[in-house]
Amino acid sequence: MVAIGTSGALDWFAPTQPLLAVLSVAFLAFALRQRLKGIAACELPNSGSMTANETEGATIES
């Protein structure tokens, strides 16, 4: 950007801005889809009966 200046950079990128916008929205949709698939795959079971201060009662054997 230093070599061509701000005006030169804007003039050079102006024709590609619509394409870059479409690609960025498509990439954002892909990333969101992957994120939501990961959340759905890693759901933890909800016991519904434990409070925040209650222990699970699991024992650790050495």
HELIX and SHEET records of a PDB file:
HELIX    1   1 GLY A    5  PHE A   13  1                                   9    
HELIX    2   2 ALA A   14  THR A   16  5                                   3    
HELIX    3   3 GLN A   17  ALA A   41  1                                  25    
END                                                                             
